[in-house]
Amino acid sequence: MKKIVLIGAESTGKTTMAKQLAKYYNTIFLHEYAREYIENLKRNYCYKDLIKISKKQIELENKYKKKANKYFFLDTDLIITKIWFLEVFKKIPYFLEKKILENKADLYLIMATDIKWEFDKTRENGNQKIRNYLQNLYEKELINYNFNYEIIKGKNEKRFENALLKIENFFSKKIIF
């Protein structure tokens, strides 16, 4: 089973793409737990909330990956959470770096900021400059960790086709001895 994480700024189609890819490959995807948590929170989130979100995301990933076949799609992971911690609180919890390395994906798909931001009550960063800034931070993190990634651009069906092409090309290059 290959783990593929969709990563990117808010409103770049991560959830939609994860659902589409899971359907196409007849497997499952794991939703972003942070969205669910924040939607149910009756106050502003704090540092401890992000710790809870991080731990629950890991727990859900470990549970769901057992049900996947061939590919397991996630519409977020701890890289996004790390940047969230750093941008909002200027620090990360002690366990995060280790968990990022332990839970690395086979492939990360960075969803480009080339589609329009859409408002919802959990989103904070609709400004295009901020979206691009965060996008660059995510890519730098992947480079720093030396994780495999591809950038997905395009709108609607073209975006989906680009993701399929990148996945197929990436995994067909892998030689197993």
N, CA, C and O of each residue as an XYZ file, in Angstrom:
708
protein
N       0.835     -1.167      0.000
C       0.000      0.000      0.000
C       0.887      1.240      0.000
O       1.836      1.337      0.778
N       0.573      2.174     -0.869
C       1.321      3.426     -0.988
C       0.502      4.561     -0.378
O      -0.687      4.717     -0.655
N       1.162      5.333      0.445
C       0.518      6.466      1.112
C       0.772      7.732      0.303
O       1.914      8.079      0.003
N      -0.323      8.415     -0.045
C      -0.246      9.653     -0.818
C      -0.978     10.744     -0.046
O      -2.161     10.616      0.270
N      -0.252     11.819      0.250
C      -0.817     12.929      1.017
C      -1.009     14.131      0.109
O      -0.116     14.514     -0.646
N      -2.194     14.717      0.201
C      -2.470     15.965     -0.498
C      -2.195     17.091      0.480
O      -2.711     17.108      1.598
N      -1.382     18.019      0.045
C      -0.920     19.088      0.916
C      -1.089     20.398      0.171
O      -1.002     20.434     -1.057
N      -1.327     21.463      0.898
C      -1.452     22.761      0.252
C      -2.202     23.744      1.115
O      -2.719     23.401      2.178
N      -2.253     24.967      0.643
C      -2.948     26.037      1.344
C      -4.447     25.742      1.389
O      -4.933     24.804      0.756
N      -5.158     26.557      2.145
C      -6.608     26.397      2.242
C      -7.262     26.534      0.870
O      -6.811     27.297      0.015
N      -8.322     25.783      0.691
C      -9.173     25.920     -0.484
C      -8.420     25.684     -1.792
O      -8.595     26.414     -2.767
N      -7.582     24.653     -1.791
C      -6.882     24.276     -3.026
C      -7.396     22.940     -3.561
O      -6.832     22.392     -4.508
N      -8.451     22.422     -2.964
C      -9.073     21.210     -3.472
C      -8.532     19.915     -2.905
O      -8.683     18.863     -3.526
N      -7.906     19.965     -1.746
C      -7.311     18.746     -1.166
C      -8.364     17.681     -0.871
O      -8.197     16.522     -1.248
N      -9.434     18.066     -0.207
C     -10.462     17.095      0.164
C     -11.163     16.543     -1.070
O     -11.361     15.335     -1.195
N     -11.531     17.428     -1.967
C     -12.190     16.993     -3.204
C     -11.300     16.026     -3.974
O     -11.765     14.990     -4.450
N     -10.029     16.364     -4.095
C      -9.096     15.513     -4.833
C      -8.906     14.172     -4.132
O      -8.868     13.132     -4.790
N      -8.785     14.184     -2.816
C      -8.615     12.929     -2.076
C      -9.810     12.008     -2.310
O      -9.642     10.805     -2.511
N     -11.007     12.571     -2.285
C     -12.221     11.778     -2.539
C     -12.219     11.221     -3.963
O     -12.513     10.044     -4.175
N     -11.888     12.069     -4.935
C     -11.875     11.639     -6.338
C     -10.853     10.530     -6.567
O     -11.144      9.537     -7.234
N      -9.667     10.703     -6.015
C      -8.612      9.703     -6.206
C      -8.968      8.388     -5.523
O      -8.741      7.314     -6.080
N      -9.521      8.471     -4.330
C      -9.923      7.250     -3.623
C     -10.997      6.507     -4.416
O     -10.960      5.281     -4.521
N     -11.938      7.243     -4.965
C     -12.983      6.616     -5.775
C     -12.381      5.980     -7.027
O     -12.708      4.843     -7.367
N     -11.515      6.705     -7.703
C     -10.896      6.213     -8.929
C     -10.106      4.927     -8.679
O     -10.184      3.983     -9.464
N      -9.350      4.898     -7.588
C      -8.506      3.740     -7.276
C      -9.203      2.710     -6.384
O      -8.580      1.747     -5.936
N     -10.483      2.914     -6.131
C     -11.282      1.980     -5.332
C     -10.625      1.696     -3.976
O     -10.407      0.547     -3.593
N     -10.325      2.769     -3.282
C      -9.712      2.661     -1.962
C     -10.348      3.707     -1.052
O     -11.428      4.216     -1.351
N      -9.696      4.022      0.037
C     -10.253      4.976      0.986
C      -9.353      6.204      1.103
O      -8.203      6.208      0.665
N      -9.920      7.242      1.711
C      -9.128      8.427      2.040
C      -9.436      8.813      3.473
O     -10.488      8.477      4.016
N      -8.504      9.517      4.067
C      -8.688     10.027      5.422
C      -8.895     11.531      5.345
O      -8.090     12.262      4.769
N      -9.990     11.968      5.937
C     -10.310     13.394      5.966
C      -9.388     14.146      6.928
O      -8.670     13.542      7.725
N      -9.425     15.446      6.835
C      -8.636     16.304      7.718
C      -9.368     16.442      9.049
O     -10.422     17.074      9.121
N      -8.813     15.855     10.090
C      -9.459     15.895     11.396
C      -9.546     17.321     11.942
O     -10.501     17.643     12.648
N      -8.590     18.168     11.637
C      -8.584     19.543     12.152
C      -9.878     20.274     11.809
O     -10.420     21.000     12.642
N     -10.368     20.088     10.602
C     -11.612     20.745     10.183
C     -12.764     20.333     11.097
O     -13.504     21.181     11.596
N     -12.908     19.048     11.307
C     -13.967     18.521     12.174
C     -13.834     19.089     13.596
O     -14.819     19.516     14.198
N     -12.626     19.085     14.110
C     -12.367     19.558     15.471
C     -12.709     21.044     15.609
O     -13.407     21.440     16.542
N     -12.219     21.854     14.686
C     -12.433     23.304     14.738
C     -13.911     23.646     14.554
O     -14.424     24.550     15.214
N     -14.599     22.927     13.658
C     -16.027     23.178     13.443
C     -16.831     22.953     14.715
O     -17.832     23.633     14.939
N     -16.409     22.010     15.550
C     -17.138     21.687     16.781
C     -16.661     22.472     17.999
O     -17.240     22.353     19.078
N     -15.623     23.263     17.835
C     -15.069     24.047     18.940
C     -15.921     25.304     19.145
O     -16.256     25.994     18.182
N     -16.259     25.588     20.365
C     -17.122     26.738     20.669
C     -16.315     27.964     21.109
O     -16.854     28.889     21.717
N     -15.036     27.957     20.796
C     -14.142     29.056     21.157
C     -13.020     29.086     20.134
O     -12.965     28.233     19.248
N     -12.129     30.055     20.245
C     -10.947     30.087     19.383
C     -10.011     28.950     19.781
O      -9.900     28.611     20.959
N      -9.352     28.377     18.811
C      -8.427     27.285     19.117
C      -7.172     27.818     19.798
O      -6.832     28.996     19.680
N      -6.491     26.923     20.514
C      -5.253     27.281     21.210
C      -4.192     26.212     20.918
O      -4.461     25.233     20.222
N      -3.014     26.409     21.444
C      -1.886     25.497     21.233
C      -2.252     24.060     21.607
O      -1.944     23.128     20.864
N      -2.905     23.880     22.752
C      -3.283     22.531     23.199
C      -4.253     21.866     22.230
O      -4.237     20.645     22.073
N      -5.093     22.660     21.584
C      -6.008     22.095     20.587
C      -5.235     21.512     19.411
O      -5.586     20.444     18.908
N      -4.197     22.195     18.973
C      -3.392     21.684     17.863
C      -2.660     20.408     18.242
O      -2.463     19.534     17.397
N      -2.259     20.290     19.491
C      -1.654     19.034     19.958
C      -2.680     17.907     19.870
O      -2.368     16.820     19.385
N      -3.908     18.164     20.339
C      -4.974     17.152     20.262
C      -5.251     16.774     18.808
O      -5.406     15.597     18.483
N      -5.311     17.774     17.947
C      -5.553     17.535     16.522
C      -4.449     16.661     15.937
O      -4.731     15.708     15.211
N      -3.204     16.979     16.247
C      -2.059     16.209     15.729
C      -2.141     14.751     16.147
O      -1.989     13.848     15.323
N      -2.378     14.530     17.418
C      -2.423     13.158     17.942
C      -3.599     12.378     17.366
O      -3.465     11.197     17.048
N      -4.744     13.029     17.231
C      -5.918     12.351     16.675
C      -5.707     12.040     15.192
O      -6.121     10.980     14.721
N      -5.072     12.942     14.456
C      -4.801     12.693     13.038
C      -3.922     11.452     12.877
O      -4.161     10.628     11.995
N      -2.909     11.323     13.727
C      -2.030     10.140     13.696
C      -2.820      8.883     14.031
O      -2.682      7.858     13.364
N      -3.642      8.968     15.058
C      -4.469      7.819     15.465
C      -5.390      7.377     14.330
O      -5.495      6.186     14.039
N      -6.055      8.334     13.693
C      -6.961      8.011     12.589
C      -6.205      7.417     11.404
O      -6.676      6.477     10.764
N      -5.040      7.969     11.122
C      -4.231      7.438     10.023
C      -3.879      5.977     10.268
O      -4.006      5.149      9.366
N      -3.444      5.660     11.463
C      -3.083      4.275     11.791
C      -4.283      3.342     11.691
O      -4.140      2.185     11.297
N      -5.447      3.831     12.041
C      -6.672      3.032     11.959
C      -7.102      2.820     10.502
O      -7.398      1.697     10.094
N      -7.134      3.897      9.729
C      -7.658      3.839      8.361
C      -6.731      3.120      7.389
O      -7.204      2.448      6.473
N      -5.429      3.250      7.573
C      -4.518      2.677      6.576
C      -4.657      1.165      6.470
O      -4.316      0.586      5.439
N      -5.146      0.526      7.507
C      -5.358     -0.926      7.482
C      -6.460     -1.317      6.500
O      -6.522     -2.460      6.048
N      -7.328     -0.361      6.174
C      -8.464     -0.632      5.288
C      -8.175     -0.289      3.823
O      -8.986     -0.576      2.942
N      -7.034      0.316      3.574
C      -6.708      0.776      2.218
C      -6.172     -0.368      1.365
O      -5.621     -1.344      1.875
N      -6.346     -0.222      0.059
C      -5.718     -1.160     -0.871
C      -4.966     -0.365     -1.937
O      -5.459      0.660     -2.409
N      -3.844     -0.805     -2.296
C      -2.912     -0.189     -3.244
C      -2.501      1.220     -2.831
O      -1.316      1.472     -2.615
N      -3.460      2.146     -2.716
C      -3.156      3.516     -2.316
C      -4.004      3.922     -1.116
O      -5.134      3.465     -0.947
N      -3.436      4.783     -0.298
C      -4.146      5.378      0.836
C      -3.960      6.883      0.718
O      -2.837      7.383      0.782
N      -5.064      7.604      0.547
C      -5.024      9.048      0.344
C      -5.394      9.790      1.623
O      -6.337      9.420      2.323
N      -4.639     10.838      1.912
C      -4.911     11.689      3.071
C      -4.996     13.128      2.595
O      -4.170     13.568      1.795
N      -5.993     13.869      3.082
C      -6.100     15.249      2.606
C      -5.382     16.245      3.517
O      -5.642     17.447      3.462
N      -4.494     15.745      4.340
C      -3.581     16.573      5.126
C      -2.587     15.659      5.817
O      -2.733     14.437      5.783
N      -1.587     16.241      6.438
C      -0.739     15.477      7.355
C      -0.009     16.436      8.277
O      -0.327     17.624      8.325
N       0.958     15.927      8.998
C       1.615     16.710     10.039
C       2.508     17.832      9.511
O       2.893     18.716     10.277
N       2.842     17.815      8.235
C       3.612     18.931      7.658
C       2.772     20.210      7.746
O       3.260     21.258      8.170
N       1.508     20.106      7.339
C       0.611     21.260      7.423
C       0.451     21.686      8.877
O       0.471     22.877      9.190
N       0.293     20.711      9.759
C       0.131     21.017     11.181
C       1.373     21.703     11.738
O       1.263     22.628     12.543
N       2.542     21.261     11.319
C       3.789     21.887     11.780
C       3.829     23.363     11.387
O       4.153     24.220     12.209
N       3.501     23.652     10.142
C       3.506     25.037      9.681
C       2.457     25.851     10.445
O       2.695     27.007     10.795
N       1.313     25.248     10.695
C       0.249     25.899     11.464
C       0.774     26.268     12.855
O       0.606     27.402     13.303
N       1.407     25.316     13.532
C       2.009     25.589     14.842
C       2.991     26.758     14.753
O       2.920     27.698     15.545
N       3.897     26.694     13.796
C       4.946     27.713     13.692
C       4.397     29.094     13.345
O       4.840     30.098     13.902
N       3.444     29.145     12.435
C       2.901     30.433     12.015
C       2.045     31.086     13.094
O       2.071     32.306     13.254
N       1.295     30.289     13.825
C       0.382     30.846     14.822
C       1.034     30.955     16.199
O       0.864     31.961     16.888
N       1.779     29.924     16.601
C       2.302     29.871     17.970
C       3.825     29.982     18.069
O       4.371     30.062     19.170
N       4.509     29.987     16.927
C       5.974     30.151     16.865
C       6.753     29.031     17.546
O       7.925     29.206     17.877
N       6.119     27.895     17.754
C       6.792     26.730     18.338
C       6.008     25.478     17.965
O       4.841     25.542     17.579
N       6.686     24.335     18.093
C       6.034     23.052     17.816
C       6.210     22.140     19.025
O       7.162     22.306     19.789
N       5.304     21.177     19.209
C       5.461     20.245     20.328
C       6.643     19.304     20.098
O       7.051     19.064     18.962
N       7.169     18.792     21.170
C       8.379     17.958     21.147
C       8.255     16.733     20.242
O       9.253     16.304     19.663
N       7.078     16.168     20.107
C       6.899     14.907     19.384
C       6.727     15.073     17.877
O       6.818     14.092     17.138
N       6.483     16.284     17.415
C       6.037     16.475     16.035
C       7.068     16.072     14.984
O       6.725     15.370     14.033
N       8.305     16.492     15.132
C       9.343     16.147     14.142
C       9.481     14.634     13.996
O       9.547     14.115     12.881
N       9.523     13.941     15.111
C       9.659     12.479     15.082
C       8.472     11.843     14.364
O       8.645     10.929     13.558
N       7.275     12.325     14.655
C       6.066     11.760     14.043
C       6.000     12.065     12.546
O       5.501     11.250     11.770
N       6.492     13.218     12.142
C       6.533     13.537     10.707
C       7.404     12.516      9.983
O       7.024     12.004      8.930
N       8.555     12.226     10.541
C       9.469     11.257      9.919
C       8.901      9.841      9.960
O       9.029      9.098      8.986
N       8.283      9.462     11.058
C       7.706      8.117     11.189
C       6.520      7.904     10.259
O       6.273      6.785      9.808
N       5.794      8.966      9.974
C       4.555      8.857      9.201
C       4.675      9.427      7.794
O       3.667      9.801      7.194
N       5.876      9.499      7.265
C       6.054     10.110      5.944
C       5.302      9.328      4.870
O       5.122      8.114      4.957
N       4.880     10.064      3.871
C       4.156      9.469      2.747
C       5.135      9.005      1.678
O       6.285      9.441      1.633
N       4.656      8.117      0.822
C       5.441      7.724     -0.346
C       5.496      8.871     -1.351
O       6.489      9.056     -2.054
N       4.405      9.637     -1.401
C       4.319     10.757     -2.334
C       3.417     11.836     -1.747
O       2.357     11.547     -1.192
N       3.855     13.076     -1.880
C       3.039     14.234     -1.511
C       2.605     14.926     -2.792
O       3.408     15.130     -3.702
N       1.333     15.283     -2.855
C       0.817     16.065     -3.969
C       0.520     17.458     -3.439
O      -0.401     17.642     -2.644
N       1.301     18.437     -3.879
C       1.066     19.823     -3.471
C       0.008     20.402     -4.402
O       0.217     20.507     -5.611
N      -1.115     20.772     -3.830
C      -2.203     21.345     -4.608
C      -1.931     22.839     -4.783
O      -1.912     23.593     -3.810
N      -1.724     23.255     -6.017
C      -1.365     24.641     -6.323
C      -2.483     25.608     -5.926
O      -3.650     25.228     -5.827
N      -2.100     26.848     -5.706
C      -3.060     27.892     -5.328
C      -3.666     28.569     -6.561
O      -4.001     29.753     -6.521
N      -3.802     27.824     -7.642
C      -4.319     28.387     -8.891
C      -5.833     28.288     -9.011
O      -6.388     28.556    -10.077
N      -6.507     27.907     -7.931
C      -7.968     27.942     -7.928
C      -8.420     28.928     -6.852
O      -7.705     29.191     -5.885
N      -9.606     29.456     -7.042
C     -10.135     30.516     -6.183
C     -10.383     30.015     -4.761
O     -10.884     28.910     -4.553
N     -10.024     30.849     -3.794
C     -10.289     30.567     -2.387
C     -11.785     30.699     -2.140
O     -12.423     31.638     -2.618
N     -12.342     29.744     -1.385
C     -13.758     29.789     -1.026
C     -13.887     29.877      0.484
O     -13.221     29.148      1.219
N     -14.739     30.767      0.935
C     -14.939     30.970      2.367
C     -15.659     29.780      2.997
O     -16.585     29.219      2.412
N     -15.226     29.413      4.174
C     -16.024     28.642      5.120
C     -15.531     29.011      6.515
O     -14.475     29.627      6.657
N     -16.284     28.643      7.533
C     -15.998     29.160      8.879
C     -14.704     28.639      9.494
O     -14.270     29.165     10.520
N     -14.076     27.630      8.909
C     -12.815     27.124      9.463
C     -11.587     27.724      8.773
O     -10.462     27.503      9.220
N     -11.788     28.463      7.711
C     -10.658     28.996      6.936
C     -10.262     30.391      7.411
O     -11.103     31.197      7.810
N      -8.950     30.652      7.356
C      -8.411     31.912      7.866
C      -7.601     32.696      6.845
O      -7.390     33.895      7.028
N      -7.146     32.064      5.788
C      -6.131     32.672      4.922
C      -6.578     32.788      3.470
O      -6.089     32.067      2.600
N      -7.511     33.701      3.216
C      -8.029     33.875      1.870
C      -7.204     34.779      0.978
O      -7.379     34.771     -0.241
N      -6.315     35.550      1.557
C      -5.472     36.447      0.785
C      -4.509     35.626     -0.075
O      -3.831     34.731      0.430
N      -4.452     35.931     -1.373
C      -3.629     35.132     -2.290
C      -2.151     35.173     -1.924
O      -1.453     34.171     -2.079
N      -1.665     36.307     -1.445
C      -0.253     36.388     -1.042
C       0.026     35.455      0.133
O       1.070     34.803      0.177
N      -0.893     35.391      1.073
C      -0.721     34.491      2.221
C      -0.795     33.040      1.768
O      -0.010     32.205      2.219
N      -1.729     32.739      0.884
C      -1.843     31.370      0.362
C      -0.540     30.949     -0.321
O      -0.043     29.845     -0.097
N       0.004     31.826     -1.148
C       1.263     31.515     -1.837
C       2.414     31.371     -0.846
O       3.262     30.491     -0.995
N       2.439     32.234      0.160
C       3.467     32.167      1.205
C       3.422     30.804      1.911
O       4.450     30.148      2.075
N       2.222     30.388      2.323
C       2.079     29.094      2.999
C       2.462     27.950      2.065
O       3.117     26.991      2.474
N       2.048     28.065      0.813
C       2.388     27.044     -0.178
C       3.900     26.871     -0.282
O       4.403     25.749     -0.336
N       4.607     27.977     -0.309
C       6.072     27.926     -0.369
C       6.660     27.285      0.880
O       7.636     26.540      0.794
N       6.076     27.566      2.036
C       6.549     26.936      3.275
C       6.363     25.422      3.227
O       7.245     24.673      3.649
N       5.218     24.970      2.715
C       4.979     23.521      2.619
C       6.007     22.872      1.700
O       6.567     21.823      2.017
N       6.245     23.504      0.567
C       7.213     22.939     -0.377
C       8.616     22.920      0.229
O       9.344     21.941      0.064
N       9.001     23.979      0.922
C      10.318     24.017      1.571
C      10.454     22.910      2.612
O      11.517     22.302      2.736
N       9.388     22.646      3.356
C       9.424     21.563      4.345
C       9.659     20.218      3.662
O      10.472     19.415      4.118
N       8.948     19.984      2.578
C       9.116     18.720      1.853
C      10.538     18.592      1.319
O      11.122     17.508      1.350
N      11.087     19.682      0.837
C      12.472     19.676      0.350
C      13.428     19.414      1.511
O      14.345     18.602      1.388
N      13.221     20.097      2.634
C      14.089     19.912      3.806
C      14.087     18.470      4.306
O      15.123     17.952      4.723
N      12.930     17.828      4.263
C      12.831     16.430      4.689
C      13.265     15.460      3.588
O      13.402     14.261      3.832
N      13.477     15.973      2.395
C      13.804     15.146      1.236
C      12.673     14.155      0.923
O      12.920     12.999      0.580
N      11.435     14.632      1.047
C      10.251     13.825      0.750
C       9.888     13.993     -0.726
O      10.095     15.058     -1.308
N       9.352     12.944     -1.317
C       8.925     12.965     -2.713
C       7.648     13.787     -2.863
O       6.698     13.621     -2.098
N       7.637     14.673     -3.855
C       6.416     15.443     -4.085
C       6.282     15.841     -5.544
O       7.251     15.882     -6.303
N       5.047     16.132     -5.901
C       4.692     16.646     -7.218
C       3.717     17.793     -7.001
O       2.962     17.791     -6.028
N       3.728     18.767     -7.894
C       2.801     19.896     -7.809
C       1.654     19.657     -8.785
O       1.869     19.324     -9.950
N       0.431     19.833     -8.286
C      -0.766     19.603     -9.090
C      -1.414     20.946     -9.410
O      -1.782     21.706     -8.515
N      -1.544     21.220    -10.707
C      -2.156     22.466    -11.176
C      -3.351     22.141    -12.057
O      -3.574     20.994    -12.442
N      -4.107     23.175    -12.362
C      -5.245     23.031    -13.259
C      -6.563     23.158    -12.519
O      -6.618     23.141    -11.289
N      -7.605     23.283    -13.292
C      -8.939     23.426    -12.715
C      -9.795     22.211    -13.071
O      -9.672     21.625    -14.147
N     -10.655     21.862    -12.134
C     -11.660     20.824    -12.324
C     -11.070     19.511    -12.838
O     -10.171     18.938    -12.222
N     -11.589     19.044    -13.975
C     -11.184     17.741    -14.509
C      -9.697     17.706    -14.863
O      -9.043     16.675    -14.706
N      -9.176     18.816    -15.335
C      -7.754     18.883    -15.699
C      -6.875     18.685    -14.467
O      -5.827     18.046    -14.554
N      -7.280     19.214    -13.345
C      -6.536     19.059    -12.094
C      -6.501     17.580    -11.706
O      -5.455     17.049    -11.331
N      -7.649     16.932    -11.801
C      -7.745     15.507    -11.482
C      -6.868     14.689    -12.432
O      -6.133     13.804    -11.993
N      -6.943     14.980    -13.719
C      -6.112     14.272    -14.704
C      -4.625     14.475    -14.417
O      -3.834     13.539    -14.539
N      -4.250     15.682    -14.040
C      -2.850     15.959    -13.703
C      -2.407     15.140    -12.492
O      -1.291     14.621    -12.465
N      -3.277     15.028    -11.498
C      -2.946     14.228    -10.310
C      -2.762     12.763    -10.690
O      -1.801     12.126    -10.257
N      -3.669     12.229    -11.488
C      -3.550     10.831    -11.929
C      -2.241     10.609    -12.679
O      -1.534      9.630    -12.441
N      -1.935     11.513    -13.571
C      -0.707     11.403    -14.364
C       0.529     11.412    -13.466
O       1.437     10.602    -13.649
N       0.561     12.319    -12.504
C       1.715     12.409    -11.591
C       1.847     11.137    -10.751
O       2.956     10.647    -10.537
N       0.730     10.608    -10.279
C       0.760      9.378     -9.472
C       1.269      8.216    -10.312
O       2.183      7.498     -9.907
N       0.677      8.037    -11.471
C       1.058      6.914    -12.334
C       2.525      7.015    -12.753
O       3.251      6.021    -12.725
N       2.955      8.202    -13.138
C       4.354      8.379    -13.543
C       5.308      8.148    -12.383
O       6.348      7.512    -12.551
N       4.965      8.658    -11.214
C       5.850      8.516    -10.061
C       6.027      7.049     -9.681
O       7.154      6.590     -9.496
N       4.940      6.321     -9.566
C       5.048      4.942     -9.099
C       5.515      3.978    -10.183
O       5.997      2.891     -9.867
N       5.384      4.350    -11.446
C       5.916      3.479    -12.501
C       7.433      3.597    -12.595
O       8.088      2.712    -13.145
N       8.005      4.696    -12.056
C       9.461      4.885    -12.053
C      10.138      4.080    -10.955
O      11.343      3.835    -11.012
N       9.375      3.674     -9.969
C       9.955      2.966     -8.829
C      10.375      1.560     -9.243
O       9.572      0.787     -9.766
N      11.619      1.248     -9.007
C      12.142     -0.084     -9.315
C      12.318     -0.827     -8.001
O      13.005     -0.357     -7.094
N      11.700     -1.974     -7.913
C      11.791     -2.776     -6.688
C      12.679     -3.978     -6.957
O      12.441     -4.729     -7.903
N      13.700     -4.165     -6.132
C      14.624     -5.291     -6.290
C      14.254     -6.409     -5.345
O      14.916     -7.447     -5.328
